[in-house]
Amino acid sequence: MPSGYLKARGRISRNLTYCQLLSGRLALSRQEALKYGKYFTKDPIGKLMNMAKHTPATWWMLAKLLQYREYHRK
């Protein structure tokens, strides 16, 4: 596949995963990360998702961290 397509797929998938995490759909978001995580953008959140995706416990902790972060954003 062309690299531009993979970049777009990674960006879209990362954003979708982030939204799913914030809305509490942890199993669905983790499946997305496991399937497309290698294409995520290499920003801090994308890197965290790739580190946390391997176990449900670390995924849950990441979800709580991101939910807290969004709730307290100014």
C-alpha positions in Angstrom: 0.0 0.0 0.0 1.2 3.5 -0.6 2.8 5.3 2.4 0.3 8.2 2.1 -2.6 5.8 2.5 -1.0 4.1 5.6 -0.3 7.5 7.1 -3.9 8.6 6.7 -5.1 5.2 8.0 -2.9 5.7 11.1 -4.1 9.2 11.8 -7.8 8.3 11.4 -7.5 5.1 13.4 -5.6 6.9 16.2 -8.3 9.6 16.4 -11.1 7.0 16.4 -9.4 5.0 19.1 -8.9 8.2 21.2 -12.7 9.0 20.9 -13.6 5.4 21.8 -11.4 5.5 24.9 -12.9 8.8 26.0 -16.4 7.4 25.6 -15.6 4.3 27.7 -15.7 1.8 24.8 -12.5 0.1 26.0 -12.7 -3.3 24.4 -13.6 -1.7 21.0 -10.8 0.9 21.2 -8.3 -1.7 22.2 -9.2 -3.9 19.3 -8.7 -0.9 17.0 -5.3 -0.2 18.6 -4.2 -3.8 18.3 -5.2 -3.9 14.6 -3.9 -0.5 13.5 -1.6 0.7 16.2 1.5 0.2 14.1 0.2 2.9 11.8 -0.7 5.4 14.5 1.0 8.8 14.3 4.1 8.9 16.5 2.8 11.7 18.7 2.9 11.2 22.6 -0.7 9.9 22.7 -0.1 7.5 19.8 3.0 6.2 21.5 1.2 5.7 24.8 -1.6 3.8 23.0 1.0 1.5 21.4 2.6 0.8 24.8 -0.7 0.3 26.7 -2.5 -1.8 24.1 -1.0 -5.2 25.0 -3.0 -5.9 28.2 -6.5 -4.9 29.3 -5.1 -3.5 32.6 -2.7 -1.1 31.0 -5.4 -0.1 28.5 -7.8 0.7 31.3 -5.2 2.8 33.1 -4.5 4.7 29.8 -8.3 5.3 29.4 -8.6 6.7 32.9 -5.6 9.0 32.4 -6.9 10.3 29.1 -10.4 10.8 30.5 -9.0 12.7 33.5 -6.8 14.8 31.1 -9.8 15.7 29.0 -12.1 16.5 31.9 -9.5 18.9 33.4 -8.5 20.6 30.1 -8.9 24.4 30.0 
